[in-house]
Amino acid sequence: MKIAATQIEKGMTIKVREVFTISEKFAMHYPASCTNSIATHSILKSSPSYKVLTVSEVITTGAHRTQHKTVAEKHIEITLEGIDGICEISPKQKVVLI
């Protein structure tokens, strides 16, 4: 069953496409506290599953590129068992609940 990132809770086991390290090149698109990002496109049967240790919602502000406005963006920060650092996932993404 797929659930939205906003429904992820502590103690759940979720399946994701991959967890990748945020490089310095793309760091400006993510909250400063996050070291990893979660990809959820095309989740496969062989995709890894992780136990969720902590979940928090963070709102960051940034400049909108085309209109030169400051906008607020919501991010979900989660800690996964077996992954070093905090992972970021967009509230719009969905994961598979195990």
N, C-alpha and C positions, 0 to 999 in steps of 0.2 A: 504494500500500500504506500503510495506517495503522499508525503505531507509537506506543507510549506515550511520554510525555515523558521517562521515565526511560531510554529507549533513544536519546535524541538525543545525537549525538556531534559533536565539532568536525569541520568540513569537509563535513558533510551539507548538502543543499539541501532545505528543507522548505516546505510550503505551509500557510498558516494562514488563518483567516477574516479577522482583522484584528489590528493592533497599536494599542492605545490608550493615551493618557497617563493615568497614575494621578493623579487630582485629590486635593487636600488632604482633601476630604471622605471619601474612601475609603482614604486612606494607611494607616490603622491596620490594615487587613486584609492588607497586603503587607509584605515585608521592607524595612527602611529604605533599603537600597542600590538598590532598584529604582525606576525612573522610568516604566516602561511595563509593560503587561500584555498577554498574548497571548490572544485569543479564538479558540476552535477549533470552536465549534458550527457546524453546516451549512457545511462547506467546499465551495466551488463550483469549477467549472473555471476561472472567472475570478478566483478568489482569488489574492492575491499570494504569490510564493515568495521566500524569503530564504536566503542562505548563512549557516550557523552558524559564528561565529568562535571563541567560547569557551562552555564549559558548566561549571557548578558546582552542587553541591547544598548548600542552606543549610537548617539547622533553626532555626526561630524559636520562642520561647515566648510564650504569651499567656494571658489569662484566659478561661476558658469562661464564656459569658454566663449560663447558667441554673444551673450548679452551683458557681459561684465557685471553680473549680479552675484550676490552671495546666496548660496542655496544650502539647505540642510539636507543631509542624506542619512538614512537609517541603515545601520549595519548590525548584524548579529555576530557576536564574538563567542566562540565555543572552544573549550579545551577537550581534546580527544585522547583517549587512552592509547599510548604508544606513539604519540606525535609530540615532539618537543615544541613548545611555544603555543601561542594563541592563534586559532584559525578564524578567518573571516568568511562569512557567507552573506550574500545579499538576501534580504527578506523575500525577494521575488523568486528565488531559486527553490527547488523542491528536492527532497531526499527520499530514499526508500526506507521505510521503517521496518526493522527486522523483528 
